[in-house]
Each structure stands twice: as structure tokens, then as C-alpha cells.
Amino acid sequence: MNLTPVPNVRLMMSHRAYWLADKRGAFVGSGLQDPTGRAGSFLGHMLDVSIGWDPQWSFLKRVSFDIGFSHIFKGNYFDKVPNSPGGKDTNYGYTMATIKF
């Protein structure tokens, strides 16, 4: 969902769900894999919210600022896969400045 309450402010919220393509396959980049497939394939849900601001002052018109937060609700794959880091949910916060040329 994207909202623009005023012309220079953007609000965004998104939800995603993640599964492995093959429950015996590797979770790429994590080093996790269950060759038996018993851990299942559901990795979890991610909720992401952010706000962006595009200043309208002459010296900042080419810059935009964003701040956001993501929460990953880990699925039961992480409770069952060998060498798992655990099933505790993960939070991320971020800030970003973009300069447009």
C-alpha cells in the first residue's frame, strides 16, 4: 500500500510471505538446508513500513529521505532446520538519503 498524504511525503506498507521453492533446497545465502525436507518450506512473513520525504527547498530538491522498519515473523522452518539460528523474530530499521542527478 502506498499513500501520499501531501505531495512531498510518501507512506508505504507492504507484507510479503516467503517459501522455499523446494523444501529440500537450500535457503540461499543463509547456509541453511534440510536435505530430508522435514523442516518444510515456509520461511515466514515480512512486514515493512516506511516514510519518505522530498524537500521542496531549492537547494534540496534533488534529495529525498526515507526511514523505515521491517519485522520478519519467522516461520516454523527455522525451528526445524539443522544448524538454525533459532526461530526468534528479527527487526530491521533503516534510513536512506537519495541524491538524484
Biopython code that builds the backbone (N, CA, C, O; Angstrom):
import numpy as np
from Bio.PDB.StructureBuilder import StructureBuilder

atoms = [
    (1, "MET", "N", (0.848, -1.155, 0.000)),
    (1, "MET", "CA", (0.000, 0.000, 0.000)),
    (1, "MET", "C", (0.903, 1.229, 0.000)),
    (1, "MET", "O", (1.830, 1.317, 0.805)),
    (2, "ASN", "N", (0.648, 2.145, -0.864)),
    (2, "ASN", "CA", (1.363, 3.416, -0.940)),
    (2, "ASN", "C", (0.370, 4.556, -0.786)),
    (2, "ASN", "O", (-0.681, 4.570, -1.426)),
    (3, "LEU", "N", (0.707, 5.496, 0.055)),
    (3, "LEU", "CA", (-0.127, 6.678, 0.265)),
    (3, "LEU", "C", (0.734, 7.925, 0.110)),
    (3, "LEU", "O", (1.920, 7.915, 0.438)),
    (4, "THR", "N", (0.133, 8.990, -0.389)),
    (4, "THR", "CA", (0.795, 10.282, -0.499)),
    (4, "THR", "C", (-0.127, 11.311, 0.151)),
    (4, "THR", "O", (-0.943, 11.932, -0.531)),
    (5, "PRO", "N", (0.001, 11.495, 1.487)),
    (5, "PRO", "CA", (-0.918, 12.402, 2.180)),
    (5, "PRO", "C", (-0.748, 13.861, 1.765)),
    (5, "PRO", "O", (-1.715, 14.622, 1.747)),
    (6, "VAL", "N", (0.479, 14.247, 1.433)),
    (6, "VAL", "CA", (0.788, 15.574, 0.884)),
    (6, "VAL", "C", (1.786, 15.335, -0.243)),
    (6, "VAL", "O", (2.434, 14.289, -0.257)),
    (7, "PRO", "N", (1.934, 16.255, -1.182)),
    (7, "PRO", "CA", (2.756, 15.994, -2.366)),
    (7, "PRO", "C", (4.205, 15.574, -2.106)),
    (7, "PRO", "O", (4.785, 14.868, -2.931)),
    (8, "ASN", "N", (4.798, 15.978, -1.004)),
    (8, "ASN", "CA", (6.202, 15.647, -0.782)),
    (8, "ASN", "C", (6.440, 14.600, 0.307)),
    (8, "ASN", "O", (7.571, 14.436, 0.765)),
    (9, "VAL", "N", (5.389, 13.889, 0.726)),
    (9, "VAL", "CA", (5.521, 12.833, 1.739)),
    (9, "VAL", "C", (4.912, 11.541, 1.199)),
    (9, "VAL", "O", (3.794, 11.531, 0.684)),
    (10, "ARG", "N", (5.674, 10.450, 1.329)),
    (10, "ARG", "CA", (5.220, 9.130, 0.885)),
    (10, "ARG", "C", (5.167, 8.177, 2.080)),
    (10, "ARG", "O", (6.099, 8.130, 2.883)),
    (11, "LEU", "N", (4.092, 7.432, 2.193)),
    (11, "LEU", "CA", (3.962, 6.392, 3.201)),
    (11, "LEU", "C", (3.818, 5.064, 2.474)),
    (11, "LEU", "O", (3.095, 4.970, 1.482)),
    (12, "MET", "N", (4.505, 4.038, 2.964)),
    (12, "MET", "CA", (4.435, 2.733, 2.320)),
    (12, "MET", "C", (4.329, 1.649, 3.393)),
    (12, "MET", "O", (4.985, 1.722, 4.432)),
    (13, "MET", "N", (3.502, 0.656, 3.130)),
    (13, "MET", "CA", (3.423, -0.524, 3.974)),
    (13, "MET", "C", (3.277, -1.721, 3.049)),
    (13, "MET", "O", (2.479, -1.704, 2.112)),
    (14, "SER", "N", (4.055, -2.757, 3.322)),
    (14, "SER", "CA", (3.946, -3.960, 2.497)),
    (14, "SER", "C", (4.043, -5.204, 3.367)),
    (14, "SER", "O", (4.632, -5.189, 4.448)),
    (15, "HIS", "N", (3.456, -6.264, 2.873)),
    (15, "HIS", "CA", (3.502, -7.567, 3.519)),
    (15, "HIS", "C", (3.955, -8.576, 2.469)),
    (15, "HIS", "O", (3.481, -8.565, 1.333)),
    (16, "ARG", "N", (4.869, -9.436, 2.863)),
    (16, "ARG", "CA", (5.334, -10.494, 1.965)),
    (16, "ARG", "C", (5.402, -11.800, 2.749)),
    (16, "ARG", "O", (5.687, -11.805, 3.947)),
    (17, "ALA", "N", (5.142, -12.884, 2.070)),
    (17, "ALA", "CA", (5.311, -14.219, 2.648)),
    (17, "ALA", "C", (6.350, -14.945, 1.799)),
    (17, "ALA", "O", (6.393, -14.771, 0.581)),
    (18, "TYR", "N", (7.184, -15.758, 2.440)),
    (18, "TYR", "CA", (8.289, -16.423, 1.756)),
    (18, "TYR", "C", (8.268, -17.936, 1.973)),
    (18, "TYR", "O", (8.051, -18.421, 3.084)),
    (19, "TRP", "N", (8.499, -18.666, 0.878)),
    (19, "TRP", "CA", (8.628, -20.109, 0.904)),
    (19, "TRP", "C", (9.865, -20.513, 0.106)),
    (19, "TRP", "O", (10.279, -19.798, -0.807)),
    (20, "LEU", "N", (10.446, -21.642, 0.444)),
    (20, "LEU", "CA", (11.477, -22.230, -0.404)),
    (20, "LEU", "C", (10.782, -22.815, -1.628)),
    (20, "LEU", "O", (9.654, -23.298, -1.523)),
    (21, "ALA", "N", (11.428, -22.781, -2.770)),
    (21, "ALA", "CA", (10.856, -23.384, -3.977)),
    (21, "ALA", "C", (10.801, -24.904, -3.833)),
    (21, "ALA", "O", (9.903, -25.548, -4.376)),
    (22, "ASP", "N", (11.752, -25.471, -3.110)),
    (22, "ASP", "CA", (11.829, -26.914, -2.886)),
    (22, "ASP", "C", (12.196, -27.132, -1.426)),
    (22, "ASP", "O", (13.227, -26.634, -0.973)),
    (23, "LYS", "N", (11.382, -27.859, -0.688)),
    (23, "LYS", "CA", (11.650, -27.999, 0.749)),
    (23, "LYS", "C", (12.953, -28.738, 1.064)),
    (23, "LYS", "O", (13.405, -28.729, 2.209)),
    (24, "ARG", "N", (13.555, -29.372, 0.069)),
    (24, "ARG", "CA", (14.868, -29.981, 0.256)),
    (24, "ARG", "C", (15.998, -29.042, -0.197)),
    (24, "ARG", "O", (17.176, -29.336, 0.005)),
    (25, "GLY", "N", (15.630, -27.938, -0.795)),
    (25, "GLY", "CA", (16.610, -26.991, -1.327)),
    (25, "GLY", "C", (17.207, -26.109, -0.241)),
    (25, "GLY", "O", (16.729, -26.070, 0.893)),
    (26, "ALA", "N", (18.257, -25.407, -0.621)),
    (26, "ALA", "CA", (18.941, -24.504, 0.308)),
    (26, "ALA", "C", (18.219, -23.163, 0.389)),
    (26, "ALA", "O", (17.635, -22.689, -0.585)),
    (27, "PHE", "N", (18.275, -22.571, 1.567)),
    (27, "PHE", "CA", (17.838, -21.195, 1.761)),
    (27, "PHE", "C", (19.059, -20.353, 1.383)),
    (27, "PHE", "O", (19.953, -20.130, 2.199)),
    (28, "VAL", "N", (19.077, -19.896, 0.139)),
    (28, "VAL", "CA", (20.252, -19.277, -0.475)),
    (28, "VAL", "C", (20.784, -18.120, 0.364)),
    (28, "VAL", "O", (20.028, -17.251, 0.799)),
    (29, "GLY", "N", (22.076, -18.124, 0.580)),
    (29, "GLY", "CA", (22.741, -17.049, 1.305)),
    (29, "GLY", "C", (22.741, -17.226, 2.812)),
    (29, "GLY", "O", (23.395, -16.457, 3.516)),
    (30, "SER", "N", (22.026, -18.217, 3.327)),
    (30, "SER", "CA", (21.945, -18.393, 4.776)),
    (30, "SER", "C", (22.777, -19.567, 5.273)),
    (30, "SER", "O", (23.087, -19.651, 6.461)),
    (31, "GLY", "N", (23.138, -20.470, 4.374)),
    (31, "GLY", "CA", (23.852, -21.675, 4.788)),
    (31, "GLY", "C", (22.936, -22.735, 5.380)),
    (31, "GLY", "O", (23.414, -23.747, 5.892)),
    (32, "LEU", "N", (21.621, -22.518, 5.316)),
    (32, "LEU", "CA", (20.666, -23.476, 5.889)),
    (32, "LEU", "C", (20.079, -24.355, 4.796)),
    (32, "LEU", "O", (19.747, -23.889, 3.706)),
    (33, "GLN", "N", (19.960, -25.650, 5.121)),
    (33, "GLN", "CA", (19.326, -26.592, 4.209)),
    (33, "GLN", "C", (18.942, -27.834, 4.980)),
    (33, "GLN", "O", (19.684, -28.284, 5.853)),
    (34, "ASP", "N", (17.785, -28.390, 4.662)),
    (34, "ASP", "CA", (17.343, -29.656, 5.243)),
    (34, "ASP", "C", (17.177, -30.651, 4.109)),
    (34, "ASP", "O", (16.142, -30.658, 3.443)),
    (35, "PRO", "N", (18.189, -31.500, 3.874)),
    (35, "PRO", "CA", (18.115, -32.450, 2.764)),
    (35, "PRO", "C", (16.942, -33.435, 2.875)),
    (35, "PRO", "O", (16.530, -34.018, 1.872)),
    (36, "THR", "N", (16.407, -33.622, 4.076)),
    (36, "THR", "CA", (15.278, -34.543, 4.254)),
    (36, "THR", "C", (13.952, -33.877, 3.882)),
    (36, "THR", "O", (12.991, -34.567, 3.541)),
    (37, "GLY", "N", (13.891, -32.560, 3.944)),
    (37, "GLY", "CA", (12.655, -31.840, 3.653)),
    (37, "GLY", "C", (11.702, -31.769, 4.825)),
    (37, "GLY", "O", (10.622, -31.194, 4.695)),
    (38, "ARG", "N", (12.067, -32.339, 5.976)),
    (38, "ARG", "CA", (11.168, -32.367, 7.133)),
    (38, "ARG", "C", (10.958, -30.999, 7.783)),
    (38, "ARG", "O", (9.987, -30.803, 8.514)),
    (39, "ALA", "N", (11.860, -30.057, 7.521)),
    (39, "ALA", "CA", (11.699, -28.717, 8.107)),
    (39, "ALA", "C", (10.611, -27.924, 7.384)),
    (39, "ALA", "O", (10.176, -26.877, 7.862)),
    (40, "GLY", "N", (10.177, -28.428, 6.232)),
    (40, "GLY", "CA", (9.145, -27.737, 5.476)),
    (40, "GLY", "C", (9.744, -26.676, 4.568)),
    (40, "GLY", "O", (10.957, -26.634, 4.362)),
    (41, "SER", "N", (8.894, -25.827, 4.033)),
    (41, "SER", "CA", (9.379, -24.808, 3.100)),
    (41, "SER", "C", (8.960, -23.387, 3.471)),
    (41, "SER", "O", (9.404, -22.430, 2.836)),
    (42, "PHE", "N", (8.113, -23.235, 4.491)),
    (42, "PHE", "CA", (7.630, -21.893, 4.835)),
    (42, "PHE", "C", (8.654, -21.152, 5.681)),
    (42, "PHE", "O", (8.967, -21.568, 6.797)),
    (43, "LEU", "N", (9.178, -20.044, 5.140)),
    (43, "LEU", "CA", (10.202, -19.260, 5.835)),
    (43, "LEU", "C", (9.613, -18.195, 6.750)),
    (43, "LEU", "O", (10.207, -17.870, 7.778)),
    (44, "GLY", "N", (8.459, -17.648, 6.394)),
    (44, "GLY", "CA", (7.831, -16.656, 7.263)),
    (44, "GLY", "C", (7.230, -15.487, 6.507)),
    (44, "GLY", "O", (7.110, -15.505, 5.282)),
    (45, "HIS", "N", (6.855, -14.468, 7.273)),
    (45, "HIS", "CA", (6.232, -13.247, 6.757)),
    (45, "HIS", "C", (7.144, -12.057, 7.051)),
    (45, "HIS", "O", (7.904, -12.072, 8.019)),
    (46, "MET", "N", (7.063, -11.038, 6.214)),
    (46, "MET", "CA", (7.775, -9.792, 6.486)),
    (46, "MET", "C", (6.799, -8.629, 6.348)),
    (46, "MET", "O", (6.064, -8.533, 5.365)),
    (47, "LEU", "N", (6.802, -7.752, 7.338)),
    (47, "LEU", "CA", (6.017, -6.527, 7.314)),
    (47, "LEU", "C", (6.999, -5.364, 7.248)),
    (47, "LEU", "O", (7.916, -5.271, 8.063)),
    (48, "ASP", "N", (6.805, -4.490, 6.288)),
    (48, "ASP", "CA", (7.716, -3.361, 6.068)),
    (48, "ASP", "C", (6.902, -2.074, 6.035)),
    (48, "ASP", "O", (5.899, -1.990, 5.326)),
    (49, "VAL", "N", (7.328, -1.074, 6.796)),
    (49, "VAL", "CA", (6.685, 0.242, 6.773)),
    (49, "VAL", "C", (7.771, 1.300, 6.598)),
    (49, "VAL", "O", (8.862, 1.176, 7.154)),
    (50, "SER", "N", (7.468, 2.333, 5.830)),
    (50, "SER", "CA", (8.441, 3.403, 5.644)),
    (50, "SER", "C", (7.730, 4.722, 5.355)),
    (50, "SER", "O", (6.568, 4.763, 4.949)),
    (51, "ILE", "N", (8.471, 5.779, 5.581)),
    (51, "ILE", "CA", (8.006, 7.124, 5.254)),
    (51, "ILE", "C", (9.125, 7.821, 4.489)),
    (51, "ILE", "O", (10.298, 7.729, 4.853)),
    (52, "GLY", "N", (8.741, 8.515, 3.429)),
    (52, "GLY", "CA", (9.711, 9.242, 2.623)),
    (52, "GLY", "C", (9.333, 10.709, 2.529)),
    (52, "GLY", "O", (8.158, 11.074, 2.566)),
    (53, "TRP", "N", (10.350, 11.533, 2.409)),
    (53, "TRP", "CA", (10.141, 12.977, 2.342)),
    (53, "TRP", "C", (10.989, 13.550, 1.227)),
    (53, "TRP", "O", (12.186, 13.274, 1.147)),
    (54, "ASP", "N", (10.377, 14.347, 0.365)),
    (54, "ASP", "CA", (11.060, 15.035, -0.730)),
    (54, "ASP", "C", (11.017, 16.531, -0.453)),
    (54, "ASP", "O", (10.014, 17.181, -0.747)),
    (55, "PRO", "N", (12.096, 17.095, 0.112)),
    (55, "PRO", "CA", (12.088, 18.534, 0.413)),
    (55, "PRO", "C", (11.853, 19.359, -0.847)),
    (55, "PRO", "O", (12.263, 18.967, -1.939)),
    (56, "GLN", "N", (11.205, 20.480, -0.691)),
    (56, "GLN", "CA", (10.892, 21.339, -1.831)),
    (56, "GLN", "C", (11.725, 22.618, -1.855)),
    (56, "GLN", "O", (11.486, 23.498, -2.683)),
    (57, "TRP", "N", (12.697, 22.728, -0.957)),
    (57, "TRP", "CA", (13.569, 23.896, -0.951)),
    (57, "TRP", "C", (14.553, 23.790, -2.097)),
    (57, "TRP", "O", (14.988, 22.690, -2.437)),
    (58, "SER", "N", (14.905, 24.890, -2.686)),
    (58, "SER", "CA", (15.723, 24.898, -3.904)),
    (58, "SER", "C", (17.014, 24.105, -3.770)),
    (58, "SER", "O", (17.374, 23.388, -4.704)),
    (59, "PHE", "N", (17.716, 24.197, -2.670)),
    (59, "PHE", "CA", (18.995, 23.513, -2.530)),
    (59, "PHE", "C", (18.856, 22.026, -2.178)),
    (59, "PHE", "O", (19.854, 21.306, -2.188)),
    (60, "LEU", "N", (17.658, 21.555, -1.872)),
    (60, "LEU", "CA", (17.447, 20.140, -1.542)),
    (60, "LEU", "C", (16.471, 19.437, -2.486)),
    (60, "LEU", "O", (16.074, 18.304, -2.215)),
    (61, "LYS", "N", (16.082, 20.070, -3.569)),
    (61, "LYS", "CA", (15.078, 19.476, -4.462)),
    (61, "LYS", "C", (15.541, 18.166, -5.093)),
    (61, "LYS", "O", (14.702, 17.368, -5.511)),
    (62, "ARG", "N", (16.834, 17.920, -5.173)),
    (62, "ARG", "CA", (17.353, 16.689, -5.776)),
    (62, "ARG", "C", (17.636, 15.605, -4.739)),
    (62, "ARG", "O", (18.239, 14.583, -5.067)),
    (63, "VAL", "N", (17.212, 15.811, -3.501)),
    (63, "VAL", "CA", (17.466, 14.858, -2.420)),
    (63, "VAL", "C", (16.135, 14.354, -1.871)),
    (63, "VAL", "O", (15.170, 15.111, -1.763)),
    (64, "SER", "N", (16.094, 13.084, -1.531)),
    (64, "SER", "CA", (14.928, 12.546, -0.827)),
    (64, "SER", "C", (15.431, 11.732, 0.362)),
    (64, "SER", "O", (16.523, 11.165, 0.325)),
    (65, "PHE", "N", (14.625, 11.685, 1.407)),
    (65, "PHE", "CA", (14.986, 10.996, 2.642)),
    (65, "PHE", "C", (13.929, 9.946, 2.961)),
    (65, "PHE", "O", (12.733, 10.179, 2.782)),
    (66, "ASP", "N", (14.376, 8.802, 3.429)),
    (66, "ASP", "CA", (13.469, 7.717, 3.812)),
    (66, "ASP", "C", (13.919, 7.129, 5.135)),
    (66, "ASP", "O", (15.111, 7.066, 5.433)),
    (67, "ILE", "N", (12.950, 6.701, 5.919)),
    (67, "ILE", "CA", (13.213, 5.970, 7.147)),
    (67, "ILE", "C", (12.191, 4.842, 7.196)),
    (67, "ILE", "O", (11.031, 5.030, 6.830)),
    (68, "GLY", "N", (12.628, 3.670, 7.649)),
    (68, "GLY", "CA", (11.708, 2.543, 7.644)),
    (68, "GLY", "C", (12.019, 1.503, 8.694)),
    (68, "GLY", "O", (13.041, 1.552, 9.378)),
    (69, "PHE", "N", (11.107, 0.565, 8.797)),
    (69, "PHE", "CA", (11.212, -0.515, 9.781)),
    (69, "PHE", "C", (10.653, -1.786, 9.144)),
    (69, "PHE", "O", (9.609, -1.755, 8.492)),
    (70, "SER", "N", (11.346, -2.888, 9.338)),
    (70, "SER", "CA", (10.882, -4.190, 8.858)),
    (70, "SER", "C", (10.876, -5.181, 10.011)),
    (70, "SER", "O", (11.790, -5.189, 10.836)),
    (71, "HIS", "N", (9.857, -6.006, 10.067)),
    (71, "HIS", "CA", (9.769, -7.077, 11.064)),
    (71, "HIS", "C", (9.573, -8.390, 10.322)),
    (71, "HIS", "O", (8.659, -8.528, 9.508)),
    (72, "ILE", "N", (10.432, -9.343, 10.608)),
    (72, "ILE", "CA", (10.321, -10.664, 9.996)),
    (72, "ILE", "C", (9.769, -11.629, 11.029)),
    (72, "ILE", "O", (10.389, -11.882, 12.062)),
    (73, "PHE", "N", (8.591, -12.162, 10.734)),
    (73, "PHE", "CA", (7.957, -13.183, 11.569)),
    (73, "PHE", "C", (8.437, -14.531, 11.028)),
    (73, "PHE", "O", (7.923, -15.011, 10.018)),
    (74, "LYS", "N", (9.407, -15.134, 11.687)),
    (74, "LYS", "CA", (9.994, -16.368, 11.161)),
    (74, "LYS", "C", (8.996, -17.520, 11.209)),
    (74, "LYS", "O", (8.240, -17.675, 12.168)),
    (75, "GLY", "N", (9.016, -18.327, 10.143)),
    (75, "GLY", "CA", (8.159, -19.498, 10.055)),
    (75, "GLY", "C", (8.761, -20.688, 10.790)),
    (75, "GLY", "O", (9.865, -20.602, 11.326)),
    (76, "ASN", "N", (8.032, -21.794, 10.813)),
    (76, "ASN", "CA", (8.485, -22.969, 11.561)),
    (76, "ASN", "C", (9.690, -23.665, 10.924)),
    (76, "ASN", "O", (10.269, -24.559, 11.540)),
    (77, "TYR", "N", (10.074, -23.285, 9.731)),
    (77, "TYR", "CA", (11.295, -23.808, 9.101)),
    (77, "TYR", "C", (12.491, -23.603, 10.030)),
    (77, "TYR", "O", (13.326, -24.495, 10.178)),
    (78, "PHE", "N", (12.569, -22.438, 10.650)),
    (78, "PHE", "CA", (13.710, -22.099, 11.495)),
    (78, "PHE", "C", (13.726, -22.872, 12.807)),
    (78, "PHE", "O", (14.771, -22.966, 13.450)),
    (79, "ASP", "N", (12.586, -23.429, 13.217)),
    (79, "ASP", "CA", (12.545, -24.266, 14.413)),
    (79, "ASP", "C", (13.022, -25.684, 14.115)),
    (79, "ASP", "O", (13.411, -26.414, 15.027)),
    (80, "LYS", "N", (12.994, -26.074, 12.848)),
    (80, "LYS", "CA", (13.251, -27.475, 12.491)),
    (80, "LYS", "C", (14.525, -27.712, 11.684)),
    (80, "LYS", "O", (15.060, -28.821, 11.711)),
    (81, "VAL", "N", (15.021, -26.715, 10.973)),
    (81, "VAL", "CA", (16.167, -26.923, 10.086)),
    (81, "VAL", "C", (17.450, -27.099, 10.910)),
    (81, "VAL", "O", (17.641, -26.406, 11.909)),
    (82, "PRO", "N", (18.340, -28.036, 10.489)),
    (82, "PRO", "CA", (19.616, -28.212, 11.195)),
    (82, "PRO", "C", (20.456, -26.931, 11.173)),
    (82, "PRO", "O", (20.439, -26.190, 10.191)),
    (83, "ASN", "N", (21.187, -26.677, 12.258)),
    (83, "ASN", "CA", (22.072, -25.509, 12.407)),
    (83, "ASN", "C", (21.333, -24.178, 12.338)),
    (83, "ASN", "O", (21.900, -23.168, 11.922)),
    (84, "SER", "N", (20.075, -24.179, 12.743)),
    (84, "SER", "CA", (19.251, -22.972, 12.696)),
    (84, "SER", "C", (19.739, -21.917, 13.693)),
    (84, "SER", "O", (20.207, -22.258, 14.779)),
    (85, "PRO", "N", (19.630, -20.645, 13.326)),
    (85, "PRO", "CA", (19.933, -19.585, 14.286)),
    (85, "PRO", "C", (18.809, -19.394, 15.301)),
    (85, "PRO", "O", (18.933, -18.579, 16.215)),
    (86, "GLY", "N", (17.726, -20.130, 15.149)),
    (86, "GLY", "CA", (16.590, -20.027, 16.055)),
    (86, "GLY", "C", (15.396, -19.375, 15.396)),
    (86, "GLY", "O", (15.511, -18.734, 14.352)),
    (87, "GLY", "N", (14.254, -19.549, 16.024)),
    (87, "GLY", "CA", (13.013, -19.059, 15.451)),
    (87, "GLY", "C", (12.599, -17.686, 15.933)),
    (87, "GLY", "O", (11.483, -17.250, 15.649)),
    (88, "LYS", "N", (13.480, -16.980, 16.668)),
    (88, "LYS", "CA", (13.117, -15.660, 17.173)),
    (88, "LYS", "C", (12.976, -14.675, 16.010)),
    (88, "LYS", "O", (13.809, -14.645, 15.104)),
    (89, "ASP", "N", (11.912, -13.873, 16.049)),
    (89, "ASP", "CA", (11.664, -12.883, 15.003)),
    (89, "ASP", "C", (12.819, -11.878, 14.919)),
    (89, "ASP", "O", (13.586, -11.705, 15.866)),
    (90, "THR", "N", (12.917, -11.227, 13.761)),
    (90, "THR", "CA", (14.004, -10.286, 13.502)),
    (90, "THR", "C", (13.442, -8.916, 13.137)),
    (90, "THR", "O", (12.449, -8.817, 12.415)),
    (91, "ASN", "N", (14.078, -7.865, 13.636)),
    (91, "ASN", "CA", (13.702, -6.480, 13.337)),
    (91, "ASN", "C", (14.851, -5.768, 12.638)),
    (91, "ASN", "O", (16.019, -5.979, 12.964)),
    (92, "TYR", "N", (14.507, -4.929, 11.679)),
    (92, "TYR", "CA", (15.482, -4.089, 10.987)),
    (92, "TYR", "C", (14.948, -2.666, 10.931)),
    (92, "TYR", "O", (13.754, -2.447, 10.724)),
    (93, "GLY", "N", (15.824, -1.725, 11.114)),
    (93, "GLY", "CA", (15.495, -0.326, 10.904)),
    (93, "GLY", "C", (16.475, 0.236, 9.893)),
    (93, "GLY", "O", (17.616, -0.218, 9.812)),
    (94, "TYR", "N", (16.041, 1.211, 9.131)),
    (94, "TYR", "CA", (16.946, 1.774, 8.140)),
    (94, "TYR", "C", (16.616, 3.235, 7.859)),
    (94, "TYR", "O", (15.488, 3.693, 8.043)),
    (95, "THR", "N", (17.641, 3.943, 7.408)),
    (95, "THR", "CA", (17.497, 5.303, 6.918)),
    (95, "THR", "C", (18.193, 5.366, 5.563)),
    (95, "THR", "O", (19.116, 4.600, 5.286)),
    (96, "MET", "N", (17.739, 6.282, 4.737)),
    (96, "MET", "CA", (18.305, 6.375, 3.394)),
    (96, "MET", "C", (18.173, 7.809, 2.903)),
    (96, "MET", "O", (17.164, 8.477, 3.128)),
    (97, "ALA", "N", (19.214, 8.258, 2.232)),
    (97, "ALA", "CA", (19.168, 9.541, 1.518)),
    (97, "ALA", "C", (19.518, 9.253, 0.070)),
    (97, "ALA", "O", (20.493, 8.553, -0.206)),
    (98, "THR", "N", (18.736, 9.783, -0.856)),
    (98, "THR", "CA", (18.953, 9.576, -2.274)),
    (98, "THR", "C", (19.196, 10.929, -2.939)),
    (98, "THR", "O", (18.438, 11.880, -2.751)),
    (99, "ILE", "N", (20.264, 10.988, -3.712)),
    (99, "ILE", "CA", (20.574, 12.195, -4.478)),
    (99, "ILE", "C", (20.283, 11.887, -5.942)),
    (99, "ILE", "O", (20.821, 10.931, -6.500)),
    (100, "LYS", "N", (19.440, 12.692, -6.554)),
    (100, "LYS", "CA", (19.064, 12.481, -7.952)),
    (100, "LYS", "C", (19.886, 13.399, -8.848)),
    (100, "LYS", "O", (19.952, 14.608, -8.624)),
    (101, "PHE", "N", (20.506, 12.815, -9.859)),
    (101, "PHE", "CA", (21.328, 13.579, -10.804)),
    (101, "PHE", "C", (20.570, 13.876, -12.069)),
    (101, "PHE", "O", (21.108, 14.511, -12.976)),
]
sb = StructureBuilder()
sb.init_structure("model")
sb.init_model(0)
sb.init_chain("A")
sb.init_seg("    ")
for serial, (resi, resn, name, xyz) in enumerate(atoms, 1):
    if name == "N":
        sb.init_residue(resn, " ", resi, " ")
    sb.init_atom(name, np.array(xyz, "f"), 0.0, 1.0, " ", f" {name:<3s}", serial, name[0])
structure = sb.get_structure()
